[in-house]
Amino acid sequence: MIIIKNKILVTLNVIYYNPQYTNILQEFIWQTEDKLPELYRIHKFLNFWKNNINAVIKEILVSYNCNNKTEYIKVDKIFTIN
């Protein structure tokens, strides 16, 4: 487990497709340090994706290791934090 200034390593796995090619799924994996439980950097990235990238997100998996226990969060919706 990597903890930097009260932050923990978080992995974001995004399954998405291009609206012109709906039968081809693609995968994007990104790791960053973020603060639990807020996950501000993850929310900021997903908001950026929603507003600037022409791709439809099919599934998001957020995972991190906390207290030697791996936790997975399946995200069903994207929530905007203002």
PDB file of N, CA, C and O in Angstrom:
ATOM      1  N   MET A   1       0.852  -1.173   0.000  1.00  0.00           N
ATOM      2  CA  MET A   1       0.000   0.000   0.000  1.00  0.00           C
ATOM      3  C   MET A   1       0.896   1.234   0.000  1.00  0.00           C
ATOM      4  O   MET A   1       1.864   1.299   0.757  1.00  0.00           O
ATOM      5  N   ILE A   2       0.579   2.202  -0.839  1.00  0.00           N
ATOM      6  CA  ILE A   2       1.337   3.436  -0.915  1.00  0.00           C
ATOM      7  C   ILE A   2       0.477   4.559  -0.358  1.00  0.00           C
ATOM      8  O   ILE A   2      -0.605   4.833  -0.878  1.00  0.00           O
ATOM      9  N   ILE A   3       0.951   5.208   0.692  1.00  0.00           N
ATOM     10  CA  ILE A   3       0.246   6.354   1.263  1.00  0.00           C
ATOM     11  C   ILE A   3       1.183   7.551   1.225  1.00  0.00           C
ATOM     12  O   ILE A   3       2.285   7.496   1.772  1.00  0.00           O
ATOM     13  N   ILE A   4       0.756   8.632   0.583  1.00  0.00           N
ATOM     14  CA  ILE A   4       1.539   9.851   0.484  1.00  0.00           C
ATOM     15  C   ILE A   4       0.686  10.999   1.004  1.00  0.00           C
ATOM     16  O   ILE A   4      -0.315  11.367   0.389  1.00  0.00           O
ATOM     17  N   LYS A   5       1.092  11.570   2.149  1.00  0.00           N
ATOM     18  CA  LYS A   5       0.370  12.708   2.729  1.00  0.00           C
ATOM     19  C   LYS A   5      -1.132  12.456   2.819  1.00  0.00           C
ATOM     20  O   LYS A   5      -1.930  13.217   2.273  1.00  0.00           O
ATOM     21  N   ASN A   6      -1.507  11.389   3.506  1.00  0.00           N
ATOM     22  CA  ASN A   6      -2.915  11.006   3.682  1.00  0.00           C
ATOM     23  C   ASN A   6      -3.610  10.643   2.372  1.00  0.00           C
ATOM     24  O   ASN A   6      -4.837  10.664   2.284  1.00  0.00           O
ATOM     25  N   LYS A   7      -2.825  10.315   1.368  1.00  0.00           N
ATOM     26  CA  LYS A   7      -3.403   9.873   0.107  1.00  0.00           C
ATOM     27  C   LYS A   7      -3.028   8.417  -0.104  1.00  0.00           C
ATOM     28  O   LYS A   7      -2.054   7.914   0.456  1.00  0.00           O
ATOM     29  N   ILE A   8      -3.823   7.761  -0.922  1.00  0.00           N
ATOM     30  CA  ILE A   8      -3.604   6.340  -1.188  1.00  0.00           C
ATOM     31  C   ILE A   8      -3.627   6.127  -2.697  1.00  0.00           C
ATOM     32  O   ILE A   8      -4.283   6.871  -3.426  1.00  0.00           O
ATOM     33  N   LEU A   9      -2.912   5.115  -3.156  1.00  0.00           N
ATOM     34  CA  LEU A   9      -2.880   4.801  -4.577  1.00  0.00           C
ATOM     35  C   LEU A   9      -4.228   4.207  -4.993  1.00  0.00           C
ATOM     36  O   LEU A   9      -4.697   3.228  -4.412  1.00  0.00           O
ATOM     37  N   VAL A  10      -4.839   4.819  -6.011  1.00  0.00           N
ATOM     38  CA  VAL A  10      -6.151   4.401  -6.505  1.00  0.00           C
ATOM     39  C   VAL A  10      -6.015   4.050  -7.983  1.00  0.00           C
ATOM     40  O   VAL A  10      -5.364   4.768  -8.743  1.00  0.00           O
ATOM     41  N   THR A  11      -6.628   2.950  -8.380  1.00  0.00           N
ATOM     42  CA  THR A  11      -6.626   2.539  -9.780  1.00  0.00           C
ATOM     43  C   THR A  11      -8.028   2.709 -10.344  1.00  0.00           C
ATOM     44  O   THR A  11      -9.012   2.254  -9.760  1.00  0.00           O
ATOM     45  N   LEU A  12      -8.096   3.370 -11.481  1.00  0.00           N
ATOM     46  CA  LEU A  12      -9.364   3.597 -12.173  1.00  0.00           C
ATOM     47  C   LEU A  12      -9.331   2.811 -13.479  1.00  0.00           C
ATOM     48  O   LEU A  12      -8.430   2.993 -14.298  1.00  0.00           O
ATOM     49  N   ASN A  13     -10.308   1.948 -13.668  1.00  0.00           N
ATOM     50  CA  ASN A  13     -10.408   1.141 -14.872  1.00  0.00           C
ATOM     51  C   ASN A  13     -11.705   1.529 -15.579  1.00  0.00           C
ATOM     52  O   ASN A  13     -12.796   1.290 -15.062  1.00  0.00           O
ATOM     53  N   VAL A  14     -11.581   2.125 -16.760  1.00  0.00           N
ATOM     54  CA  VAL A  14     -12.741   2.621 -17.501  1.00  0.00           C
ATOM     55  C   VAL A  14     -12.917   1.775 -18.763  1.00  0.00           C
ATOM     56  O   VAL A  14     -11.998   1.653 -19.573  1.00  0.00           O
ATOM     57  N   ILE A  15     -14.097   1.201 -18.918  1.00  0.00           N
ATOM     58  CA  ILE A  15     -14.466   0.493 -20.141  1.00  0.00           C
ATOM     59  C   ILE A  15     -15.371   1.447 -20.925  1.00  0.00           C
ATOM     60  O   ILE A  15     -16.376   1.929 -20.402  1.00  0.00           O
ATOM     61  N   TYR A  16     -15.013   1.711 -22.166  1.00  0.00           N
ATOM     62  CA  TYR A  16     -15.752   2.712 -22.941  1.00  0.00           C
ATOM     63  C   TYR A  16     -15.810   2.301 -24.412  1.00  0.00           C
ATOM     64  O   TYR A  16     -15.149   1.355 -24.840  1.00  0.00           O
ATOM     65  N   TYR A  17     -16.628   3.044 -25.174  1.00  0.00           N
ATOM     66  CA  TYR A  17     -16.697   2.815 -26.615  1.00  0.00           C
ATOM     67  C   TYR A  17     -16.914   4.132 -27.332  1.00  0.00           C
ATOM     68  O   TYR A  17     -17.451   5.091 -26.778  1.00  0.00           O
ATOM     69  N   ASN A  18     -16.483   4.146 -28.573  1.00  0.00           N
ATOM     70  CA  ASN A  18     -16.687   5.296 -29.448  1.00  0.00           C
ATOM     71  C   ASN A  18     -18.120   5.223 -29.972  1.00  0.00           C
ATOM     72  O   ASN A  18     -18.553   4.155 -30.404  1.00  0.00           O
ATOM     73  N   PRO A  19     -18.873   6.335 -29.946  1.00  0.00           N
ATOM     74  CA  PRO A  19     -20.267   6.303 -30.415  1.00  0.00           C
ATOM     75  C   PRO A  19     -20.420   5.827 -31.866  1.00  0.00           C
ATOM     76  O   PRO A  19     -21.482   5.327 -32.236  1.00  0.00           O
ATOM     77  N   GLN A  20     -19.390   5.973 -32.679  1.00  0.00           N
ATOM     78  CA  GLN A  20     -19.463   5.516 -34.069  1.00  0.00           C
ATOM     79  C   GLN A  20     -19.227   4.016 -34.206  1.00  0.00           C
ATOM     80  O   GLN A  20     -19.612   3.412 -35.207  1.00  0.00           O
ATOM     81  N   TYR A  21     -18.597   3.419 -33.204  1.00  0.00           N
ATOM     82  CA  TYR A  21     -18.275   1.989 -33.237  1.00  0.00           C
ATOM     83  C   TYR A  21     -18.737   1.345 -31.936  1.00  0.00           C
ATOM     84  O   TYR A  21     -17.921   0.986 -31.087  1.00  0.00           O
ATOM     85  N   THR A  22     -20.026   1.203 -31.790  1.00  0.00           N
ATOM     86  CA  THR A  22     -20.595   0.743 -30.524  1.00  0.00           C
ATOM     87  C   THR A  22     -20.289  -0.721 -30.201  1.00  0.00           C
ATOM     88  O   THR A  22     -20.466  -1.148 -29.060  1.00  0.00           O
ATOM     89  N   ASN A  23     -19.836  -1.488 -31.184  1.00  0.00           N
ATOM     90  CA  ASN A  23     -19.557  -2.902 -30.937  1.00  0.00           C
ATOM     91  C   ASN A  23     -18.104  -3.154 -30.510  1.00  0.00           C
ATOM     92  O   ASN A  23     -17.727  -4.306 -30.296  1.00  0.00           O
ATOM     93  N   ILE A  24     -17.289  -2.113 -30.383  1.00  0.00           N
ATOM     94  CA  ILE A  24     -15.894  -2.269 -29.973  1.00  0.00           C
ATOM     95  C   ILE A  24     -15.694  -1.597 -28.621  1.00  0.00           C
ATOM     96  O   ILE A  24     -15.799  -0.376 -28.507  1.00  0.00           O
ATOM     97  N   LEU A  25     -15.407  -2.393 -27.605  1.00  0.00           N
ATOM     98  CA  LEU A  25     -15.119  -1.854 -26.279  1.00  0.00           C
ATOM     99  C   LEU A  25     -13.627  -1.622 -26.138  1.00  0.00           C
ATOM    100  O   LEU A  25     -12.814  -2.402 -26.634  1.00  0.00           O
ATOM    101  N   GLN A  26     -13.278  -0.548 -25.459  1.00  0.00           N
ATOM    102  CA  GLN A  26     -11.884  -0.239 -25.182  1.00  0.00           C
ATOM    103  C   GLN A  26     -11.718  -0.065 -23.681  1.00  0.00           C
ATOM    104  O   GLN A  26     -12.692   0.123 -22.951  1.00  0.00           O
ATOM    105  N   GLU A  27     -10.473  -0.130 -23.233  1.00  0.00           N
ATOM    106  CA  GLU A  27     -10.199  -0.042 -21.804  1.00  0.00           C
ATOM    107  C   GLU A  27      -9.111   1.004 -21.551  1.00  0.00           C
ATOM    108  O   GLU A  27      -8.115   1.080 -22.270  1.00  0.00           O
ATOM    109  N   PHE A  28      -9.333   1.802 -20.513  1.00  0.00           N
ATOM    110  CA  PHE A  28      -8.362   2.798 -20.082  1.00  0.00           C
ATOM    111  C   PHE A  28      -8.101   2.574 -18.601  1.00  0.00           C
ATOM    112  O   PHE A  28      -9.037   2.532 -17.803  1.00  0.00           O
ATOM    113  N   ILE A  29      -6.833   2.429 -18.230  1.00  0.00           N
ATOM    114  CA  ILE A  29      -6.459   2.224 -16.835  1.00  0.00           C
ATOM    115  C   ILE A  29      -5.569   3.375 -16.400  1.00  0.00           C
ATOM    116  O   ILE A  29      -4.609   3.736 -17.080  1.00  0.00           O
ATOM    117  N   TRP A  30      -5.913   3.946 -15.244  1.00  0.00           N
ATOM    118  CA  TRP A  30      -5.181   5.100 -14.732  1.00  0.00           C
ATOM    119  C   TRP A  30      -4.971   4.936 -13.232  1.00  0.00           C
ATOM    120  O   TRP A  30      -5.885   4.542 -12.508  1.00  0.00           O
ATOM    121  N   GLN A  31      -3.751   5.245 -12.769  1.00  0.00           N
ATOM    122  CA  GLN A  31      -3.464   5.213 -11.342  1.00  0.00           C
ATOM    123  C   GLN A  31      -3.056   6.602 -10.887  1.00  0.00           C
ATOM    124  O   GLN A  31      -2.353   7.327 -11.591  1.00  0.00           O
ATOM    125  N   THR A  32      -3.513   6.955  -9.698  1.00  0.00           N
ATOM    126  CA  THR A  32      -3.191   8.242  -9.120  1.00  0.00           C
ATOM    127  C   THR A  32      -3.272   8.136  -7.603  1.00  0.00           C
ATOM    128  O   THR A  32      -3.856   7.198  -7.061  1.00  0.00           O
ATOM    129  N   GLU A  33      -2.685   9.096  -6.939  1.00  0.00           N
ATOM    130  CA  GLU A  33      -2.873   9.178  -5.496  1.00  0.00           C
ATOM    131  C   GLU A  33      -4.096  10.044  -5.244  1.00  0.00           C
ATOM    132  O   GLU A  33      -4.251  11.103  -5.852  1.00  0.00           O
ATOM    133  N   ASP A  34      -4.951   9.598  -4.359  1.00  0.00           N
ATOM    134  CA  ASP A  34      -6.171  10.347  -4.064  1.00  0.00           C
ATOM    135  C   ASP A  34      -6.516  10.164  -2.600  1.00  0.00           C
ATOM    136  O   ASP A  34      -6.024   9.253  -1.932  1.00  0.00           O
ATOM    137  N   LYS A  35      -7.360  11.037  -2.123  1.00  0.00           N
ATOM    138  CA  LYS A  35      -7.751  11.016  -0.723  1.00  0.00           C
ATOM    139  C   LYS A  35      -9.073  10.276  -0.564  1.00  0.00           C
ATOM    140  O   LYS A  35     -10.043  10.539  -1.275  1.00  0.00           O
ATOM    141  N   LEU A  36      -9.088   9.352   0.379  1.00  0.00           N
ATOM    142  CA  LEU A  36     -10.305   8.591   0.665  1.00  0.00           C
ATOM    143  C   LEU A  36     -11.131   9.294   1.725  1.00  0.00           C
ATOM    144  O   LEU A  36     -10.536   9.934   2.592  1.00  0.00           O
ATOM    145  N   PRO A  37     -12.400   9.228   1.725  1.00  0.00           N
ATOM    146  CA  PRO A  37     -13.267   8.555   0.750  1.00  0.00           C
ATOM    147  C   PRO A  37     -13.720   9.478  -0.372  1.00  0.00           C
ATOM    148  O   PRO A  37     -14.512   9.064  -1.219  1.00  0.00           O
ATOM    149  N   GLU A  38     -13.243  10.703  -0.400  1.00  0.00           N
ATOM    150  CA  GLU A  38     -13.759  11.687  -1.362  1.00  0.00           C
ATOM    151  C   GLU A  38     -13.405  11.372  -2.812  1.00  0.00           C
ATOM    152  O   GLU A  38     -14.236  11.532  -3.706  1.00  0.00           O
ATOM    153  N   LEU A  39     -12.171  10.924  -3.043  1.00  0.00           N
ATOM    154  CA  LEU A  39     -11.687  10.631  -4.397  1.00  0.00           C
ATOM    155  C   LEU A  39     -11.855  11.834  -5.333  1.00  0.00           C
ATOM    156  O   LEU A  39     -12.428  11.715  -6.416  1.00  0.00           O
ATOM    157  N   TYR A  40     -11.354  12.976  -4.905  1.00  0.00           N
ATOM    158  CA  TYR A  40     -11.499  14.215  -5.674  1.00  0.00           C
ATOM    159  C   TYR A  40     -10.852  14.135  -7.051  1.00  0.00           C
ATOM    160  O   TYR A  40     -11.435  14.595  -8.033  1.00  0.00           O
ATOM    161  N   ARG A  41      -9.645  13.554  -7.138  1.00  0.00           N
ATOM    162  CA  ARG A  41      -8.967  13.483  -8.432  1.00  0.00           C
ATOM    163  C   ARG A  41      -9.719  12.574  -9.394  1.00  0.00           C
ATOM    164  O   ARG A  41      -9.797  12.865 -10.588  1.00  0.00           O
ATOM    165  N   ILE A  42     -10.268  11.492  -8.894  1.00  0.00           N
ATOM    166  CA  ILE A  42     -11.047  10.590  -9.741  1.00  0.00           C
ATOM    167  C   ILE A  42     -12.292  11.305 -10.263  1.00  0.00           C
ATOM    168  O   ILE A  42     -12.609  11.215 -11.449  1.00  0.00           O
ATOM    169  N   HIS A  43     -12.992  12.008  -9.388  1.00  0.00           N
ATOM    170  CA  HIS A  43     -14.183  12.765  -9.810  1.00  0.00           C
ATOM    171  C   HIS A  43     -13.817  13.850 -10.825  1.00  0.00           C
ATOM    172  O   HIS A  43     -14.532  14.059 -11.805  1.00  0.00           O
ATOM    173  N   LYS A  44     -12.712  14.529 -10.585  1.00  0.00           N
ATOM    174  CA  LYS A  44     -12.278  15.582 -11.511  1.00  0.00           C
ATOM    175  C   LYS A  44     -11.980  14.984 -12.888  1.00  0.00           C
ATOM    176  O   LYS A  44     -12.371  15.546 -13.911  1.00  0.00           O
ATOM    177  N   PHE A  45     -11.290  13.848 -12.908  1.00  0.00           N
ATOM    178  CA  PHE A  45     -10.978  13.190 -14.173  1.00  0.00           C
ATOM    179  C   PHE A  45     -12.244  12.743 -14.897  1.00  0.00           C
ATOM    180  O   PHE A  45     -12.367  12.951 -16.104  1.00  0.00           O
ATOM    181  N   LEU A  46     -13.190  12.131 -14.176  1.00  0.00           N
ATOM    182  CA  LEU A  46     -14.423  11.660 -14.814  1.00  0.00           C
ATOM    183  C   LEU A  46     -15.273  12.820 -15.327  1.00  0.00           C
ATOM    184  O   LEU A  46     -15.911  12.697 -16.372  1.00  0.00           O
ATOM    185  N   ASN A  47     -15.291  13.924 -14.620  1.00  0.00           N
ATOM    186  CA  ASN A  47     -15.995  15.113 -15.118  1.00  0.00           C
ATOM    187  C   ASN A  47     -15.328  15.649 -16.375  1.00  0.00           C
ATOM    188  O   ASN A  47     -16.007  16.068 -17.313  1.00  0.00           O
ATOM    189  N   PHE A  48     -13.986  15.637 -16.398  1.00  0.00           N
ATOM    190  CA  PHE A  48     -13.264  16.062 -17.599  1.00  0.00           C
ATOM    191  C   PHE A  48     -13.620  15.151 -18.771  1.00  0.00           C
ATOM    192  O   PHE A  48     -13.887  15.627 -19.874  1.00  0.00           O
ATOM    193  N   TRP A  49     -13.623  13.841 -18.528  1.00  0.00           N
ATOM    194  CA  TRP A  49     -13.972  12.871 -19.576  1.00  0.00           C
ATOM    195  C   TRP A  49     -15.366  13.165 -20.118  1.00  0.00           C
ATOM    196  O   TRP A  49     -15.564  13.243 -21.331  1.00  0.00           O
ATOM    197  N   LYS A  50     -16.324  13.328 -19.220  1.00  0.00           N
ATOM    198  CA  LYS A  50     -17.714  13.566 -19.625  1.00  0.00           C
ATOM    199  C   LYS A  50     -17.853  14.813 -20.497  1.00  0.00           C
ATOM    200  O   LYS A  50     -18.642  14.826 -21.441  1.00  0.00           O
ATOM    201  N   ASN A  51     -17.088  15.862 -20.185  1.00  0.00           N
ATOM    202  CA  ASN A  51     -17.225  17.135 -20.894  1.00  0.00           C
ATOM    203  C   ASN A  51     -16.346  17.269 -22.127  1.00  0.00           C
ATOM    204  O   ASN A  51     -16.634  18.099 -22.989  1.00  0.00           O
ATOM    205  N   ASN A  52     -15.273  16.472 -22.243  1.00  0.00           N
ATOM    206  CA  ASN A  52     -14.292  16.720 -23.298  1.00  0.00           C
ATOM    207  C   ASN A  52     -13.952  15.537 -24.195  1.00  0.00           C
ATOM    208  O   ASN A  52     -13.344  15.732 -25.248  1.00  0.00           O
ATOM    209  N   ILE A  53     -14.314  14.349 -23.822  1.00  0.00           N
ATOM    210  CA  ILE A  53     -13.925  13.179 -24.602  1.00  0.00           C
ATOM    211  C   ILE A  53     -15.161  12.574 -25.252  1.00  0.00           C
ATOM    212  O   ILE A  53     -16.169  12.316 -24.593  1.00  0.00           O
ATOM    213  N   ASN A  54     -15.063  12.352 -26.558  1.00  0.00           N
ATOM    214  CA  ASN A  54     -16.182  11.807 -27.312  1.00  0.00           C
ATOM    215  C   ASN A  54     -16.160  10.279 -27.230  1.00  0.00           C
ATOM    216  O   ASN A  54     -15.856   9.589 -28.203  1.00  0.00           O
ATOM    217  N   ALA A  55     -16.488   9.778 -26.051  1.00  0.00           N
ATOM    218  CA  ALA A  55     -16.560   8.336 -25.830  1.00  0.00           C
ATOM    219  C   ALA A  55     -17.592   8.083 -24.736  1.00  0.00           C
ATOM    220  O   ALA A  55     -17.733   8.874 -23.803  1.00  0.00           O
ATOM    221  N   VAL A  56     -18.298   6.986 -24.863  1.00  0.00           N
ATOM    222  CA  VAL A  56     -19.334   6.640 -23.904  1.00  0.00           C
ATOM    223  C   VAL A  56     -18.762   5.631 -22.908  1.00  0.00           C
ATOM    224  O   VAL A  56     -18.248   4.581 -23.293  1.00  0.00           O
ATOM    225  N   ILE A  57     -18.859   5.970 -21.623  1.00  0.00           N
ATOM    226  CA  ILE A  57     -18.369   5.069 -20.591  1.00  0.00           C
ATOM    227  C   ILE A  57     -19.409   3.982 -20.337  1.00  0.00           C
ATOM    228  O   ILE A  57     -20.569   4.266 -20.036  1.00  0.00           O
ATOM    229  N   LYS A  58     -18.973   2.745 -20.466  1.00  0.00           N
ATOM    230  CA  LYS A  58     -19.852   1.599 -20.220  1.00  0.00           C
ATOM    231  C   LYS A  58     -19.751   1.128 -18.778  1.00  0.00           C
ATOM    232  O   LYS A  58     -20.754   0.774 -18.159  1.00  0.00           O
ATOM    233  N   GLU A  59     -18.514   1.125 -18.240  1.00  0.00           N
ATOM    234  CA  GLU A  59     -18.307   0.631 -16.889  1.00  0.00           C
ATOM    235  C   GLU A  59     -17.069   1.283 -16.289  1.00  0.00           C
ATOM    236  O   GLU A  59     -16.092   1.554 -16.988  1.00  0.00           O
ATOM    237  N   ILE A  60     -17.124   1.527 -14.992  1.00  0.00           N
ATOM    238  CA  ILE A  60     -15.993   2.091 -14.255  1.00  0.00           C
ATOM    239  C   ILE A  60     -15.754   1.215 -13.037  1.00  0.00           C
ATOM    240  O   ILE A  60     -16.683   0.847 -12.318  1.00  0.00           O
ATOM    241  N   LEU A  61     -14.488   0.892 -12.825  1.00  0.00           N
ATOM    242  CA  LEU A  61     -14.111   0.149 -11.633  1.00  0.00           C
ATOM    243  C   LEU A  61     -13.019   0.936 -10.920  1.00  0.00           C
ATOM    244  O   LEU A  61     -11.961   1.205 -11.489  1.00  0.00           O
ATOM    245  N   VAL A  62     -13.284   1.300  -9.681  1.00  0.00           N
ATOM    246  CA  VAL A  62     -12.311   2.016  -8.861  1.00  0.00           C
ATOM    247  C   VAL A  62     -11.824   1.044  -7.801  1.00  0.00           C
ATOM    248  O   VAL A  62     -12.632   0.442  -7.093  1.00  0.00           O
ATOM    249  N   SER A  63     -10.513   0.885  -7.683  1.00  0.00           N
ATOM    250  CA  SER A  63      -9.980  -0.037  -6.682  1.00  0.00           C
ATOM    251  C   SER A  63      -8.823   0.614  -5.936  1.00  0.00           C
ATOM    252  O   SER A  63      -8.090   1.443  -6.476  1.00  0.00           O
ATOM    253  N   TYR A  64      -8.687   0.217  -4.693  1.00  0.00           N
ATOM    254  CA  TYR A  64      -7.592   0.696  -3.851  1.00  0.00           C
ATOM    255  C   TYR A  64      -7.370  -0.307  -2.733  1.00  0.00           C
ATOM    256  O   TYR A  64      -8.235  -1.132  -2.441  1.00  0.00           O
ATOM    257  N   ASN A  65      -6.221  -0.227  -2.122  1.00  0.00           N
ATOM    258  CA  ASN A  65      -5.869  -1.118  -1.032  1.00  0.00           C
ATOM    259  C   ASN A  65      -5.795  -0.289   0.237  1.00  0.00           C
ATOM    260  O   ASN A  65      -5.009   0.654   0.329  1.00  0.00           O
ATOM    261  N   CYS A  66      -6.606  -0.638   1.201  1.00  0.00           N
ATOM    262  CA  CYS A  66      -6.667   0.119   2.444  1.00  0.00           C
ATOM    263  C   CYS A  66      -6.598  -0.862   3.605  1.00  0.00           C
ATOM    264  O   CYS A  66      -7.406  -1.787   3.685  1.00  0.00           O
ATOM    265  N   ASN A  67      -5.642  -0.668   4.502  1.00  0.00           N
ATOM    266  CA  ASN A  67      -5.481  -1.539   5.677  1.00  0.00           C
ATOM    267  C   ASN A  67      -5.329  -3.007   5.291  1.00  0.00           C
ATOM    268  O   ASN A  67      -5.917  -3.897   5.905  1.00  0.00           O
ATOM    269  N   ASN A  68      -4.517  -3.233   4.249  1.00  0.00           N
ATOM    270  CA  ASN A  68      -4.258  -4.589   3.754  1.00  0.00           C
ATOM    271  C   ASN A  68      -5.527  -5.327   3.332  1.00  0.00           C
ATOM    272  O   ASN A  68      -5.567  -6.558   3.320  1.00  0.00           O
ATOM    273  N   LYS A  69      -6.539  -4.577   2.993  1.00  0.00           N
ATOM    274  CA  LYS A  69      -7.793  -5.154   2.528  1.00  0.00           C
ATOM    275  C   LYS A  69      -8.132  -4.473   1.210  1.00  0.00           C
ATOM    276  O   LYS A  69      -8.279  -3.251   1.169  1.00  0.00           O
ATOM    277  N   THR A  70      -8.258  -5.230   0.149  1.00  0.00           N
ATOM    278  CA  THR A  70      -8.567  -4.648  -1.144  1.00  0.00           C
ATOM    279  C   THR A  70     -10.065  -4.411  -1.247  1.00  0.00           C
ATOM    280  O   THR A  70     -10.868  -5.291  -0.935  1.00  0.00           O
ATOM    281  N   GLU A  71     -10.430  -3.220  -1.686  1.00  0.00           N
ATOM    282  CA  GLU A  71     -11.834  -2.880  -1.860  1.00  0.00           C
ATOM    283  C   GLU A  71     -12.070  -2.468  -3.302  1.00  0.00           C
ATOM    284  O   GLU A  71     -11.239  -1.785  -3.900  1.00  0.00           O
ATOM    285  N   TYR A  72     -13.186  -2.875  -3.854  1.00  0.00           N
ATOM    286  CA  TYR A  72     -13.569  -2.517  -5.209  1.00  0.00           C
ATOM    287  C   TYR A  72     -14.906  -1.792  -5.161  1.00  0.00           C
ATOM    288  O   TYR A  72     -15.810  -2.162  -4.412  1.00  0.00           O
ATOM    289  N   ILE A  73     -15.005  -0.764  -5.968  1.00  0.00           N
ATOM    290  CA  ILE A  73     -16.246   0.002  -6.045  1.00  0.00           C
ATOM    291  C   ILE A  73     -16.711  -0.023  -7.491  1.00  0.00           C
ATOM    292  O   ILE A  73     -15.995   0.433  -8.382  1.00  0.00           O
ATOM    293  N   LYS A  74     -17.884  -0.543  -7.729  1.00  0.00           N
ATOM    294  CA  LYS A  74     -18.468  -0.472  -9.065  1.00  0.00           C
ATOM    295  C   LYS A  74     -19.287   0.807  -9.142  1.00  0.00           C
ATOM    296  O   LYS A  74     -20.192   1.029  -8.336  1.00  0.00           O
ATOM    297  N   VAL A  75     -18.962   1.642 -10.116  1.00  0.00           N
ATOM    298  CA  VAL A  75     -19.627   2.919 -10.263  1.00  0.00           C
ATOM    299  C   VAL A  75     -20.705   2.783 -11.317  1.00  0.00           C
ATOM    300  O   VAL A  75     -20.413   2.446 -12.465  1.00  0.00           O
ATOM    301  N   ASP A  76     -21.947   3.040 -10.943  1.00  0.00           N
ATOM    302  CA  ASP A  76     -23.057   2.927 -11.884  1.00  0.00           C
ATOM    303  C   ASP A  76     -23.405   4.260 -12.540  1.00  0.00           C
ATOM    304  O   ASP A  76     -23.982   4.285 -13.628  1.00  0.00           O
ATOM    305  N   LYS A  77     -23.063   5.350 -11.894  1.00  0.00           N
ATOM    306  CA  LYS A  77     -23.380   6.671 -12.419  1.00  0.00           C
ATOM    307  C   LYS A  77     -22.206   7.604 -12.155  1.00  0.00           C
ATOM    308  O   LYS A  77     -21.399   7.374 -11.255  1.00  0.00           O
ATOM    309  N   ILE A  78     -22.127   8.654 -12.952  1.00  0.00           N
ATOM    310  CA  ILE A  78     -21.116   9.676 -12.733  1.00  0.00           C
ATOM    311  C   ILE A  78     -21.798  10.840 -12.016  1.00  0.00           C
ATOM    312  O   ILE A  78     -22.787  11.388 -12.502  1.00  0.00           O
ATOM    313  N   PHE A  79     -21.262  11.205 -10.869  1.00  0.00           N
ATOM    314  CA  PHE A  79     -21.806  12.311 -10.106  1.00  0.00           C
ATOM    315  C   PHE A  79     -20.873  13.501 -10.225  1.00  0.00           C
ATOM    316  O   PHE A  79     -19.656  13.349 -10.121  1.00  0.00           O
ATOM    317  N   THR A  80     -21.427  14.676 -10.441  1.00  0.00           N
ATOM    318  CA  THR A  80     -20.632  15.880 -10.572  1.00  0.00           C
ATOM    319  C   THR A  80     -20.453  16.542  -9.229  1.00  0.00           C
ATOM    320  O   THR A  80     -21.419  16.748  -8.494  1.00  0.00           O
ATOM    321  N   ILE A  81     -19.206  16.881  -8.902  1.00  0.00           N
ATOM    322  CA  ILE A  81     -18.910  17.613  -7.683  1.00  0.00           C
ATOM    323  C   ILE A  81     -18.568  19.040  -8.086  1.00  0.00           C
ATOM    324  O   ILE A  81     -17.632  19.272  -8.850  1.00  0.00           O
ATOM    325  N   ASN A  82     -19.318  19.975  -7.576  1.00  0.00           N
ATOM    326  CA  ASN A  82     -19.067  21.388  -7.908  1.00  0.00           C
ATOM    327  C   ASN A  82     -18.290  22.072  -6.821  1.00  0.00           C
ATOM    328  O   ASN A  82     -17.990  23.260  -6.931  1.00  0.00           O
TER     329      ASN A  82
END
